[in-house]
Amino acid sequence: MHPNVPFPRLPEWLPVEAENRPVELRAFGSEMNDLGVDFAGMERPWLVTSLLCHCAQTAAGQPPSEEVIWALPVSTRIEAVVTLACCSSTRPLEWLVRCGNPDCGAEAELELTAAEIREATAEAYTGKLAPIQIGGRSALLRRPTGDDLRRWRADEAGPAAMAAALLVEPPLDDLAGDGITTQEIGDSLDRAMEECDPLVGFHLDVNCPECGHPTAQAPDLAGAALERLWRAQLGLIDQVHRLASHYHWTEEEIAKVPAWRRQAYLARIDGGEW
């Protein structure tokens, strides 16, 4: 069994009342209601929200409201789901990467732990509004939240609409009126997001183990974490299958058996002792 782990630290500016503030995460796949998370039928923002609602707990031991999870910054949601995936297994997250040297092109495995990912983004700006420069003009950019993702998916918003939503001042039309091109605005926003919200567009240079050439890689943090958690759910399904096959219990009956006792029964099915 995996112990609970701290929930990623929430930004000070986030308006979440203390009794609804998530403070810790329990390991996914440890409780039978984790079978209710639909990995195949949900788009990613909804899947992340569902997982965090299942596994986050407040100081009172209750799940936070769904709206609190949607209101979290995207970077906090990514960090939370990565933390959740890494507390379900001792193995680091893994990606297959390719060397960018055209004379090499070797493939290798990139491995990162939750601690290494946190360390890589430790110097990130954590304020609600980030001061940036766009075409010589001062501007303020806010960090995207889960609510933004939900709204953008519903509206099928393009890059311009997303930029308009995140720019607090000046309005996007003012920048265009000053002759600043859409490309300049987009490039400035991308650079700003790298500095103030690096988990959103996470990237790092990886040296090829064959030729030593450094290549910029952009591993999909949330994607790898969600795949790890889906496999944890499959492990829970396997537990149910083995217990049902051996003892002829229903899923409802198995759900009433505490996790530690399920492990004891499974050990005996395997011919050992727990």
N, C-alpha and C positions, 0 to 999 in steps of 0.2 A: 504494500500500500504506500502511496506517495503522500507526504504531509502537505497541508495547505501552504501556499506561498503568498507573499505580499502582492497585492494588486499594484500595478505601476502607479507611481505618485501622480496625483491629479494636479493640473495647473491651479495656482492660487486664485486665478480670476474666474474659474469655472463656478457658476452659481448653482451648486448642489448642496442641499441641506444636509447636515451631519448625519441624520438618521437614515438617509438614502444614499450615502456615499459608499461606494465599494471599497473595501479595505483588504480583501484577500481573495484568492482563487483556490478552488479545490481541483484535484486531478479529474479531467474528463475521462469517462469510461469506468468510473468507480461506482456509479449509481445507475439503477435500471432506467430511470427516466431519461438518461442520456440517449437511449434508443429513440426518443422522440424527436431528435434533431435530424432534419431532412437534408442530408448533404447533397443529394441529387436534385432536389426540387426547389432550391433557393438560390437566388443570385447572391453574390459574395457579401454585399453590405448587410443583407438580411440574415445570412448565415452567421456572420461574425456577431451580430446583435443577439441572435438566438443562443449561440454558444456562451457568450459572456453573461447573458441573463441566467443561463443554466448553472454556470460555475462560479460567478462572482457572489460574494457575500458581504453584507454590511457588518458593522460592529455588533449588531444585535443578532447576527447569524441568519438574516433574511436576505433574499435576493433583492438587488436594487430594481427600481422600476425600469421598464423598457425604454421610456423616454430619456432617462438618465444615460443609458448606454448609447442611445442615438445622439445625445448632445455632446458626447466626448469628442475631443479632437481626433482626427483620423490617425495621427501618429500614436496617440494613447491607445486607440483600438488595435492598431497593428502590434504595438509592444505587448498589450495584454494577451492577444491571441498567440503570439510567439512564446510568451512566458507560459501560457497554458499548454502549448504543445511540448515545450521542453520539460515541464513538470510531469508529463505523462510518460516520459522516457528519459533515460540518462544519456542517450545518443544526441550529438549535435544535429542541427538541420543540415540537409545536404542538397547540392545542386550539381548538375553536370555542366561544365563550362568549357569553352573552346578558346585556344590561344588565337590572338588576333594577328600574329605574325603570318603573313601569307606564305612564307617559306616553311612554316611549321604546321599550324592548325591542329596541334595535339589536343586531345580531350583529357580533362582531369576532373576530379571531384573537389568541389569547394565545400568545406564544412565550417559552420559557425554555431557557437553556443549563444544562448540568450545573453550571457554576460559579455561576450565579445561584441554582439550587436549593440548593447547598451554603451559599451566603452567607445565604439566607433562614432556614436552620436552624443557623447557626453557634453560636448561644448555647444550644443545647439541652443539657439535662442528659445526661451520658454514663455515670453510675454504673449499677451493676447494680440497686440498689434505690433507689426514689425516695420520700422522705418526703412524705406528703400528708395533708390533713384531710378527713374524711368525717363530716358531721353533728356537728362539734365534737370528734371523736375523732381521735387521731393514728393513722396507718396507714402501711404500707410496701407499695409496689407494685413488681413487677418488670416488666421489658420483655418483650414477647412475642417468641418466636423462630419460626423456620421449623418446628421440631418441634411447637410449639403449633398452628400452622396445620394441619399434617398430622393431628394428633390430633383437633382440633376438626372437621375435615371428615369423618374416619372416624366420629366419635361423633355427628355432626350436632348439635353443641353449640349451645345458644342463648346469649344475652347473659349470663344469670345464671351459667351454667357457665364461660363465659370469664372473667367477673369473679372467680369463685371461684378459678380457676387462677392468676390474676395477683396476687391479694391474698396477700401473705406473712403479714401479721398486721395486725389480728386476723382470725380466721376470719369468713366472711360471716355465719354464724349468730349470732355475737356482736353484730354491728352490727344485725341484724334484731331481736335480743333487746333492744337498747337503744331500739327504736322508730324506728330510721332506716329510711326507706322505700326500696324498690327503686329508685324514681325518683331519690332523693337520692344513692344509691350510684352509680347509672349516670352521673348528671351529674358527680359528683366524679371518677369515673374518666376520663370524657371530657376534663375540664379538665386532669387530671394528664397524660394522654397527649399533649395539645397542647403541654404544657411540656417533658416529658421525652422524647417520641418524636414530634416533629412531622411526620416523613416518613410515619408510619403514617396519619394523618388530615390530610394536607397541605392547607392552604388559604391564601388570600391575598386582599386587597382589590384589585380591578382597576377603574380609572377608565374609564368609557365614553368612547370617542373622539368620540362624537356630542354627548352632553349633560354629560359630566364626572361623572356620578353614580357613586360608588364602590359596587361590588357584591362581596360575598364569593363567591369561586369556589373550588371544590375539584377541581382538575384531577387526573385519574387518572394519576399519574406512571408507575407500572408498566405500565398499559395502553398508554400512548403509546409507552413504550420497547419493549414487546413487539411492537407493530405495526411499529415501525421495524426491529426485528431480523427479523421475518417477511419484510419487504420485502427485506432484505439476503439472506435465504435464497433468495427468488425470483430475485434477481439472480444468485446462484450457479447456480441451475437454468437460467437463461437462458444463462449461459456454457457450461454443459455441452451444452445444446441446439445452440448455434451451432457449437461445436467438433465435436460428433458429426455435425451436418448437413454441415459443410464437409469434414472429414477422414475421416468414417466411422469414428471411434474409438468404442469402447464406453465406458460410464461408468467401468468398472474401469480402462481404459487412461488415461482423462482424469484419474482420481484420482492416478495415478502421476506426472503432470506437475506440477512445482512451480508455485506461484501466479504467480511472476514470468514464467515461460515461457508460462503460459496467457494472461497479459495481452499478451505479445509476439505470440502467434499470433492473438489476437482483433484486435489492431491491424492486422495484415496482412490479415485477413479484411475489415476496414473500408477497406482500400486505403491505409493510412497506415503510418508506422513508429513503433515503440514507443520 
